[in-house]
Amino acid sequence: MEKVVSEAEELPKAIVRRVVKEKLSECSPDYDFNVHKDAHLAFTESARIFIHYLSATANDICKESKRQTMNAEDVFKALEEIEFSEFVKPLRASLAEFRKKNAGKKGGAAKENEVKKKRKIEYSSAKNGTKTKQKKEDNHKEEEQVEGEQEQDEEEDNEEVENHGSE
């Protein structure tokens, strides 16, 4: 019986193949390995199952902390809990290096993504004929301003009438 995995859960075969080949060449640099198709499938399925197990464990840790958002620390604790603590130190180092490398990119990318998101919302709103929350707020402020100006004009008119009436 062949197990059917949704496309969303599948790991990219090329990446798994490259990782396996790189690790095998590190282990035996003098020997060229060939990996059978079934072995690649076994590596892919094993990695997928490991990710599921690790993410479920990290999710449990997150829930125990009464949080809804999982963070890297939850993953590190999960690795320790499932007895893979030897990976925590190198993963922390790798994460620190990644954050350092991408620290400058984050600010610019976040702003760029925010602008793109705003444009997309405005475009879809214009396309659908609906107003965005910001546009509604702006329109509401304009309406309040117009109403305030109208009230002020009425008050000035009333003062003029009172002033003419008392003369």
Disulfide bonds with the S-S distance in Angstrom:
none
